[in-house]
Amino acid sequence: MRRPDRLIACVAVLLLAVATARDFFDQWIAATDLPVLIPETSVEVRDGDNRLLRVYTVADGRWRLAVQPERVDRSYIDMLIAYEDRRFYEHGGVDPRAVLRAAGQAMLNGRVVSGGSTLTMQVARLLEESGTGSWRGKLRQVRVALALERRLSKEQILTLYLTHAPYGGNLEGVRAASLAWFGKEPWRLTPAQAALLVALPQSPKARRPDRHPDAAREARTRVLNRMATQQVIGDEVVAAALTEPLPARRQAFPAFAPHLADRARDTAPLDGIHRLTLDLALQRDLETLAASTLRKLPQDLSLAIVIADHRSGAVLASVGSGSYAKTDERQGYVDMTRAHRSPGSTLKPLIYGMAFDRGLAHPQTLINDRPVAFGNYAPQNFDGAFRGELPVAEALRQSLNIPVVLLMDEIGPAHLMDALRRSGAKVKLPGDQAGLAVALGGVGVTLTDLVQLYGMIANGGQSVPLHWRSGEGTQTRPAQVISRSAAWQVSDILGSLAPPPGAPSGRLAYKTGTSYGHRDAWAVGYDGAHVVGVWIGRPDGTPVPGAFGGDLAAPVLFEAYQRIRSDPVLLPPPPPETLIVSTAELPQPLQRFTGRDAVFKAAPDAPKLIFPPDGARLAVAGGVPAKVRDGKPPFTWLANGAPVLTGAQTREVMLPSLSAGFSDLSVIDASGRSASVTIRIDAH
C-alpha cells in the first residue's frame, strides 16, 4: 500500500475510533441513573400577606425550604458563581479549564489549593450525598453532572444547589440558612451575609458561626476579598462588610398559630404551602398576650382567643392555647378554639334578639324577675336574688337568668337551636333534646362558634361563616338569623356595658359568661369590623372555683381587641325600622311582658292554693287544712261548688269535713279571682 493510502487509512481508523468513543460516551451519559430531582421540601404555612407563620422539617428532620433563584438576592448569586464556578453558564457540567488549573496549582504547591468541581458537580454530590475522596466517587459525580446538564436547564441546576447546599447542623438550602442565621428571607442580603452563605457550604461544620466564629469570619473575609479582586463588589463595600458582626446563634424558625397550622397540614397533606387568612403581626401579639396572661393564673389553666373580620368571615388570629407543649400541666396541645364547652350566659343576646323579632318584647318592655318554676325546673339568678319588674334591656345588661328563661319558654328551645345552626354554629346537645336550660348554657359550643354567632349579630343579623384558608370564603347565601333592628337593639344594649377597669369605653359591645360549676369563663365582643372571643378554663373540664367570665376573660378580651392594628370601626346607626321609644310610649301589649297566652293565665298576684296540692290523696279525720298564697282577703272557700267558709281573713283555714272520694276545692278572693284543686279523701 502506498504511503498516502496508509495515512488515509490511519486517519479513517482514528476518526472511527473517535466517533465510536464519542457514541459510547454519549450512550454512557444517556444511560446514567439519576437520583431524585424533585426534593422533599419543608411544608410552609403562610398568612394572608404571604408571610411565614410556621415551617416544618422534612422527614429526616432537616430544614429544607423550597426556593427559586429569582427569590434570592442577586448579589449572593453573583458571589456564588464568581467564587465557585465562574464559567457555570458556559460549560456542560465539567469545566476543563478549572480542572487543569486545580491540577497545576496542586503540582506547584504540593497540595490541593482549589478544587475543580463545578456547581453542577456539587449538585450531583449533594443529590447522592456522596463523598469526594475516591476517584470512583469523583467519576460518578462527573457522569451525573454531565447527565444533569443534558436534562436540566442552568436555572434548574442552580435551584437544586440553592435547595440542597449544607449550612451547618440540619440546615439545607439558602432559605433555611438565611432564616436560621439572619432571621429573614434571602431576598435582601447584605454583602457580609451573602459572603458568609457562599463560604459555609464548603465546610458547614467547621465554619458554623455560632460554634466556630473565627473560622467563619476568616472564610467570609476570603470570599469578600476575592469578590473585590474579581470586581464583583467594590473595596468600600468589602471594608464595610468586614465590620459587620457574625450571627452568634441560630434563630428559631417561625412557629406561629401551631394548632391551626397543624390543622391545615393535616386536612391537606399533599400541599407544600398553606395560605391562611391570619395576620402574622396580630397572631404574634395575641400569642404573647396569652402567654403573659397564663403566667398570672394557676398552672393547669388554659386560654384560647379568636379574632375575625365579621364583614368577610376571615379569621385574623387563632390562639388554641397559651402554650404548645405536650407535657405541661396546661395541656397546651389541645386546641381550645374547637372544644365544645358550655357557653354559660353568652347565648342570652341571641334569645333577646329573637324575642324582639317575635314581638314578645322590646328593650324597654318591663319584665318581672321573680320566682318561677316550669315543672321541676326552677331557674335561679347567679346571686339567688330577685329584682322584680325591670326593663328587658336592664335584664340583659345584668345577665339575669329568670327573664331570659321566661322568653325562652315563649320562643321554644327548638327555635333557638335552629337559629344557632343557621348562624353557622355546630352545637352539641346532650341527650339530643333541647330544654329550657339551653338558655343558660345547657348546650355544647366552641369558641369559634361563639365568635361566629356574635359576628352574625354585629353583621346586622346576617350570618357570615368563618373561614381560615385564603380564598375559601363561603359561597353559600348568608342567612338572616335575626332582623337588622333586633341585631342593633342587642348591640346597643351590650355596647352600654361598663368595660373592665382601665379598658376604653364606648368601643366594644360585649358579653361575658360563666358555665355551670365555674368550668368555663367566656367573653365575646365586637365593633363595626371585628369580633373577638376569649375562653379560659381547664382543658379537662374540671371546675375553676371562683372563676367568672367578667373577672377572668373580659380584661383579656379588651386587651386582645387593642392589639388589632387598625382604627376602631364604630357600630352602625339604628336601621330606620327600629322602634326607639320609652316604656310608656310602647304599644300596650309591649309595655309589660306577659307571654302569648297571657289572656288565659292568672295574674301574678292571683290567689294560689298551696295546700292541699292538686291531686293530693288525704286520710284525715275531721276538717281538711287548707292554705292560700297571694290574692286579696277576705276569702270564700267552696267544696264541690258549695260555700263551706266565707269572710276568711287568714290564709290558713280548717275546712269542714268532706265526704270520702274526690272533691273539688276552690278559693275566691275579694277581687273575684279564684284557684282550684282536686283532691281525694280516703274513708276511715
Helices and strands as residue ranges (DSSP letters): H 3-30, E 44-46, E 52-55, E 63-64, G 69-71, H 74-84, H 96-109, H 119-128, H 135-151, H 154-164, E 171-172, H 174-182, H 191-199, G 200-202, H 213-229, H 235-242, H 258-267, E 273-275, H 280-294, E 302-309, E 314-319, G 344-347, H 348-357, E 366-369, E 388-391, H 392-397, H 401-411, H 413-423, G 430-432, G 436-440, H 447-458, H 484-495, E 509-514, G 516-518, E 520-526, E 530-537, I 549-553, H 554-562, H 588-591, G 598-600, E 608-611, E 617-618, E 624-629, E 635-639, E 642-648, E 652-655, E 661-668, E 674-681
